[in-house]
Amino acid sequence: MSYNPRNFVHRVKNELIVDEDKLNIFWKYPRKKNQWKPSKEIPAYEGLRRIAVDIETAGLNPDKDRILAIGAYNAHKDIKYADIFMAINEKRCLKQFVELIGDTKPDVILTYNGMSFDLPFIIKRCQIHKINHPFRVSNKSIYIETAKPYGRDSLTINPIYIRPNIEHVDVYICVLRWDNARRLLSDSKSLKSVAIELGLRPGARLTLEYQDIIKCWEEGEGSNGWEQIKEYLRYDLEDTILVSDHIVPTFYYEKYIAPSMGLGDLTIKGNGTKWSVGLQLQYPNKVPKAEPKYQFKGGATFASSGFYRKKTIALVDITGMHPWIICTYGLHSKYDVDEISLAMLDYFGEERERVKSITGLSNRQDSLKGIRNCYYGLLGTGKLPFNDMVAAALVCAHSRKILLTMLQIMEETGATILEYDTDGIYFMHENPPYIHQLLMEKLPEGIKIKLEKESKAMYIPPNGCKNYLLWTNDGKIIKKGSWTSRAKSKIENQHPIDYLTHFLQGYNAAEQYHQELIDTIQSSNYPIKNLIVRRRIKEGEIELLKIGKPKDVISYYVGTNGICTEGNYSKSYYTNLINTKRSELLQIIAPEKLRGGTIVEQLSLFST
């Protein structure tokens, strides 16, 4: 019988078990010699006729609160030419806005939180004034797992469609999905903060709070107050375009895989769905029934707690591991009988290499990378045509087998394994390039292994899997995992990092830093903003329920009389907090400095 990895998978109830001992990672699937390329060229995103829409209202209830102003901005024009519809007569504003959409017929309307607020508000006010409008709210809800507002569950939305054939993109949802993987933006994800944090606007701009807008409105038509509202609205419109042009193209160029999907759907639907749609286009008369979801073993992970700094630390990882495994071992969907998906993966990889060298195509490159990596998601997702649970289980099994082979090769050379996950291994060795060369020689032909992040130190806490600090040779500190937790204060996140950074110079340097921090806390001059915790209140949190309701997102710190939102902070609480943090660190990095679990040279504690 010829070698076939699928023969090594069997099902036990709702779980797929792979006999990994029988897998041969040096075997190569005899692929069909086929090629694929898109049926038509994808126009540049910049060429789309894009209009940003934003509104200002007298309140949050569209049943009783009117719209004060509607802004519409054509991305191809100067912001000073944005249309601002603002009048005492709300019906007149709405009619002008609807007429503008009908006359200009843009390719896409861009909003920021427009799915939940702006467009439903406009729709309701049009209904009240009996104005025909081009908007339609879908009666089918879509759950967007990767769109997670801070302190809330993932979004469930009812898409809003616009006639005739106008796409709607909620840029806020795109920002949430984009940052879900990158973790580069602050908690609020407000339009103003996102534009600044992405470097799209150099600094602060005009902002108006709700009370300011109402006060400006009450000054009356032709007043300076009305001009302030218009200026504020122009800034919001401009920021919407700036942010959308930075992020939305990454979703737009996923048309490579699903050319039949509109831009609105590309921004809200999962990547597995896009691959399923793409394959359905290849087999329009042979769309298979989706397989049920089965459980199977995922990727392997490991971490060894400690503070490593005696030898060079480096990372070896496999570029595009899952796509490489799928193509090398033929682990495509079994319903894709012509192996079109493998040819598609080849094309996307080659196209990504082509656009890498072309200035201004970084969004295309990101899309192509994402498209290649998410084919695995189609295989292992239930309820999608062309999914294949056995293939998904085998992808993971092969990645574990390759990882185990890498570990064996590295350990035989005396390398110290520090941390690893599916496709990457952090290790310590006096000669990382030698390890890299050895892996390339001994692993299957064609696998691409990178050596990167050569560093002078790495700290892994007890819960260190995918949770570590890395001090690189060029002076940067890379933080992975809980070190930027949004449910902890800045002092909790930063003190261990600063203590360890000083510890690289010596124990005394770390202790001096620690004592200076305590002195600052005791002086009552430590910035309260670094003590604030911002998170969601859970059921049963008695102290927090004094300042909010369950599921509210609140900001607080510990004061002299307990949890508070204003007033003096508790010096004793925060002194004890950082002493505890130091003790936890020393238990790992210098246990000889502790006696019976306490610090030998105990610092003085002061009262509040």
N, C-alpha and C positions, 0 to 999 in steps of 0.2 A: 504493500500500500504506500503511495506517495505521501510525502510529508505535508500535513495540513494542520495548522495551529488550531483550527476550529474543532478538531477531534479531541483536543485536550480540555474541553470545557464541558461540564455537566451541571445540570440544574438540580438543586435540592430545595424543594418548596419554592420560595420566592427569591432564591439566591443563586447566582452563578459562581461556580467554583472552577478555578483554572489549575491544572496540574503543571505548575511552573517548572518543575524539574525536567519536563519533556520539551520545553521550549528551546529552540536553537537560534540564538541571536545572530549567528553567522550565516544563516540561511537567507536567501533572497528570493522573493516572490517573482515568478516568471510573468511579468506584466504584458498585457496586450500593447501593441505599438500603435497607440492612438494619440491624437492631439486635439486641443480645444482652444478656442478663443471666443471672446464675446461676439454676439451676432451683430452688434452695432457699437459705434464709438460713444463713449459717455461724455456729454458736453461738460465743459468746465463749470464748476459751481459758481464762479464769479460772474458767469454770463446769465445766471438766472435773474429774472426781474423780482427783486425782493423788497417787500414793504414791511416795515416795523410798525406795530400798532400798540398804543398804550392809552389808558384812560385815567382820569382823576374823577373821584366821586364824592358825594356828600356824606357817604357812610358805606357800610358793608352789606346792607340789605337792599337788593335791587327791587323788592316789592314796594319800598317806600322812599329809598334814597335815590336821588337823581344823579345823572352823569353831569359833571361840571365841564369837562373838556375831553375831546378825543383827538389824539395825535396820530398821524400817518406819515411815515418818512420813507421815501424811495432811496434805497441804498446807493443808487448811481448818481445821486444829486448831492449838492452841499446841504448840510443840516439846516442852514438858514432858509431853505426852500421847503422845509417840512410843512405839511398841512396841519394846522391846528384849528379844530372846529370848536368854538366856544361862544355861547350866546345864552341869554336869559331863557330863550325858547329852546328847551331840550329837544323837542321833536325836530326842529330845524337842523340841529347838529347831527342827529342820527340820520336824517334823510341825506344830508350832504355827505356823510361818511359812506353810507350804503351806495350812493351814486358814484363816489370816487372809486370804490371797489369794482363796480360794474363797468366804469369807463376805462380804468387802467388795466384791468384783468391781469394782475400780477401772477407770476408762477408760484410764489409762496408768500404767505403772510406769517411774519415772525412776531411772537409775543413772549413776554417773560411772566410765567405763571398764568398765561392767558387761558389755559385749559380749565383751570379751576376758578378764575376770577374774571378777567377782562371780557372774554367772549360770552360766557354765560350771563354776565351783567348786561352786555349790549343786547343779547337776544331777549332777555326779559324786558328791558326798557322799550325795545322795538315792539314787542307783543302788547305792552301797555298802551303804546301810542298807535297800535294797529298799522305798523310799517312793515311791508314785505322786506325780508332780508335773505341773504344767500347762505346762512349758516344752518347746519343740521347736526344735532347731537345724536351720536350713535346710542342705540339702546343696549349695546353689548359692552360690558365692562372689560377692561384689560388690566391685568395685574403686572406691574413693572417691578420685578424683584430687585433690579439694580438701581432703582431710583429711590434713595432712602434719605428723606429730609432728616436733619439732626433731631434726635429725640422723638422721632415718629416712626411708624411702620412704613414699609415700602408702599409706594403709591398704587392706588387702584383708580383708574380714570375711565371716563366715557369719551372717546375721541370726538372731536368736533371737525366736521368736514365742511368745505366751502364750495359752492357752485359758482361758475361751471369749471370744474377741473383745476381749482386753486388749492394748493397744498397749505396745510397749517402746521407750523412747527412751534411747539412750546420750548423755548430755549432753556427755560429753567429745568425742565426734565432732562434735556441734553446735558446740562451742567452737572446735575446729580449723577447721571450715569457715567459721564466722563471722569468725575472725581471719585467715584466709588472705587475705582481701581488705582487711581494715582495718589489720592489723599494729599493734595497740594493746597486746597482752599480751606478757609476758616469755616466755622460752623454755620453761620447765618445763610450763606449762599445768596445774600441780597445782591441785586443787580449792581449797585454802586460798589460794593466791596469786591465782587468778582472781577469787574473791569479793572480795578486797581491792582488786585493780587495777581492777575494775569499779565500785568505790565502793559495793558492796552490804553490806560489813561494815566498820565504821570502823577496825578495827585487828586486831592479833594475837589469836588465840584459843588455847585449849588444843591442844597438839600432842603426840602420843606417837610416838616412834620404835618400830620393831619390837621392839627389846630392852626398851623400857619396857613395851610391851603384854604381853610374855611374863612380865616380872617382876610386873606387876600381876595377871596371871592366876594366877600361882603363889601369890599371897597367899590364894586360896581364896574360896569363895562367902560373900557377906555382908561381905567385907572392903572397906577403903577402896580397894584396888587395883581391885577389880571395879567399884566405883562410878566410878572414874576412866575405865575403859574405856567404861562406859555414857555418861558425860558427853562423852567424845571422839567417840563414835559419834553422839550427838545433834548435835554441832556439824557433823559431816560430812553428816548428813541435812539439817540446816537449810541448809547451804551449797549442797547439791545443788538444793534448791528455789529458793533465791535466784538461783542462776546460771541454772537452767532457765527461771524466770519472766522473766528478762531476755532470753534468747536464743531459746529454743524457739518462742515465738509467731511469730517471723519465718518459721519453717518451717511452722508450723501453718496460717497464713493463706494459704499456697500452695494450700490447698483451693479457693480461688477458681478456679484453673485445672484442678485435678485432684480433684474432689470424691470420686471413688471410691477415692482412695489413702488408706491409713491414715497416721496421724501418724508411725509408725516408718519407713515407706517414704519419706515426705516428707523426713525428716531425713538419709537416706542416698543417695537417688537424685538424679541430675543434673536440672537444670532443663529441658534439652531433652526428657528423658524425660517430665517432667510435662506439657509442652505436647503431646507426642505422645499421651499418655493422654487429655488434655482433648479433642483433636480426634477421637480414636477414639470418644469418647462422643457426639460430634456426628454421626458417620458410622458407626454401629454395623454397618451392612451393606455398607459400601464402604471398608474399611480397605485402603489401598494397600500394595504391597510396597515395602520400604525401598530407596532408591537406594544404590548404592555410593559410597564416599567419593572425591571428586576434589579435587585441589589447585587453589588459585586465589590470586591476589595479595591480601594483607591490607591493613591500614591503612597510611598514610604516616606516617613519623616523621622528625624532624630536630632537631639541636641544634648551636648555635654556641658553642664553648668560650670562656669569658671571665668577667670580673667587671664587671657592668653597674650603674651607679649615677648617671649624669649626667642622666638624664631619668626620668620616672615609668615604672614597669614594671607591666604589667597582663596579665590573662588574659581572652580572649574564648573562650567555648565554647558549643556548641549543646546545649541541653537535650534529652535523650532523642533523640539523633541517629538511631540505628538504627530505633527505632519510627517516628519521623517519616518517614524515607526509605521504610520499608516501606509505610506508609499512603499517602504522597503519590504514590509511583510504582507502587503496586499490586504490590509484590514479595512477595506471600504465596505459600504453597505452592500449586503448580498443581493439586494433588490436592484442595485445599479449593475446590471449584468454586462453592460458594455464598458464598465470601469471608467465612466466619464468623470466621476469625481476625482480620480487620481490624475487624469489629464488636466482637470481644472486646478488642482493643487500645484501641479507643475507650472502651469501658466501664471498663477498668482505669485509664485516664488520668483519666477523669471522677471515678471513685470515689476515686482517690488525692487529687485536689483537694478532694473533699468531706471526707475524713477528716483532712486537714491541719489544719483549724481545730478539731478535736475533741480535747480533752485526754485523754490516756491511750490514744490509738490510733496511737502512733508505730510500733508493730510492724506493724500493718496497712498503714500507709503504706510502710514498708520492703519488705514483701512485694509490694505492688502495683507498686512501682518495679522490683523485681527481676523480677517476672513479665513486665512490658512489655519490659524489656531483653533477656530471655533467649529471646524468640521467635526471634531471629536464630540462637541456638544450635541450635534444632531444625532450621532450614533447612540448616545446614552440618555437621550431625553424621551420620556414616554409621550404618547399621543401625537407623534409627528410622523407623517409618511416618510419612508426611507430611513427611519431609525433602525438600529441593529444592535441589540444589547450584547450579543456574543462578541461582536467586533469591538464594542466599547470596553468590555471586560478584558479582552486580549490586548488592547492598547495599554491599559494600566499594567497588566501582567508583564508585558515586554519592557515597560519603563522600569519596573521594579527589578527585573532580571538584569538589565543594563546597569542600573545603579549598583546592584550588588557586585557585579563584575568590576566596576570602577573602584568600589571600596576595597575589594580584595587586592587589586593591583596596587593601590595606594598604600595600604597597610603593609604589604610586603616590602615596601621601600622605606618603612619607618615613619611615614607621614602620620600625624595625629589628626584624626577626624574630629571636627568641632561641631558641625551642624550640617544637615542636609535635608532637602525635600525632593520632590519628584525628579527634577532635572539638574540640580546644582548641589555642589559639595564645598563647604568651607573647610579648609584644612591648614595645618601648620607644618612647615618644612623649611630646611635651610636653603633649598633650591627648587622653588615652585615650577620654573620653566622645565626642569628635568621631568617632573611629575606629568606636566602637560604633554611633553613629547612622548613619554612612555604610554600614556593613555591613547594618544592618536595612533601609535604603532600597534597596540594590542586590541583595540576595539574594532568593531566591524567597519569595513571600508565604506567611505562616504559620510560617516557621521561627523558632524561639525562640533568640535569642542573648543570653547573659548577659555582663556586664562585671563582673569581680570580682578580688579579690586585688591591688588597687592597692598597689604596694610601692615601697620606696626603693632596693632593691638585689637583685641575683640573681647567683649564682655557678653556672657550669656547667663541670664538669671535662671533660677530653678525652673521656671515655666518658660524655658528658652526656645521652644520650637517655633521658628519663624519670628523670633523675638530676641533681638540682639542690638548691640552697639558696635560700630566698627570705626576705628581711627585710621584713616587712609594715610598713605605716605605723602600726599599733597596737602595735608592739614585739615581735611574735612572730617566731620563726624556723621556717619550714616546711621540713621535710626530706623529700626524695623520693628513693627509690632506695637507694644503698649506704650512706648516712650512718647508718643504724641497723643495719648488717650484723651479724648474730649470730655471724659467723665472725671478727670482729675485736674487739680489746680496746676498752674505752671510751676510752682515751687516743688510739688511732688514729682513732676516729670523731669525738671531740670536739675535738682540737687544731686541725684545720683550721677548724672552725666558730668557735672562740674567736679564732683568729688573724685570720680575715676580719672578724669582728665588731669587733675592735679596729682593724683596718685602715680601717674606715669612718671612724674618728676621725683616722687618719693613720698613716703608715708607722712613725713613732717609737712610737706607742702599741702597735702590733702587736709591734714588736721588744721593747718593755719587757715585755709579757705573756710573750713567748717566753722571754726571759732569766729571768724569775721562775719559770717552769715548770722550766727547766733547773736553777736553783738548788735548787728543791724536790726534784727527782730526785736531785741530787748529795748532798743532805742525808740521803738514805736514809729520808726520812719520807713519800715519796709513797705513797698508799694502794695496796696490792697488788691490791685488788679491781678497781681501774681498769686493771690490766695483764692481767687474766685473759682468756684466749681459751677459749671453749667451743665445741667442734665435734667432728665425727665423724672418726675416723682412717681414712685411705685406705690401700689396698694400697701397699706400698713406701715409706711414710714412716718411715724407719729410726729417727729420733729419737723420734717419737711412739710407735712400737711398743715402746719401752722402758717405757712406762707404761700400755699397753693393747693390745687386739687390734684388728684391722681391723673397722670398723663400730661400735666402741665410741664413745660420746660422752664426751669427757673435758674437764676444765678444767685449764689449765696457763698458765705464763708463763715468761719467760726469766730464769734465775738466773745466778749467777756462774760456774757450771759447765755451762751449757746449759739445755735445757728441764727444768722441774721443777714440782712441785706444792706445795712448801713451801720455806722458807728465804729468804735475801736475794735481791732482784732485782739484775740487772746494770745498774749505773748507766750504763756506757758504751753498752750496747746501746740503752737507751731514750733516751739523749741523742742518739745517732746517728739513731735512728728519727724523732724529732720534728724534728731538723735536716733530714733528708731530706724530711719532709712540708712543712716551710717552703720548702725549695728548689723543690719541685714547684709549690707555690702561686705563688711569686714568678716562676717562668718564665712564668706566665699573667698575673698581676695587676700585676707590676712588673719586667719583664725587665731594665730599666736598672740594677737593684740587683744583677745577676749579672754576672760576668765569666768567659767561657769555661765557663759552666754551673755555676760555683761562686759562693757568696755573697761579695760584695765585703767587707762588714764581718763576717768569719767569727768566730763565737763560739768560745770556748775549749772544747776537748773534754777531758774528764777520764777517768781510768782507773777501773776498778772498785775 
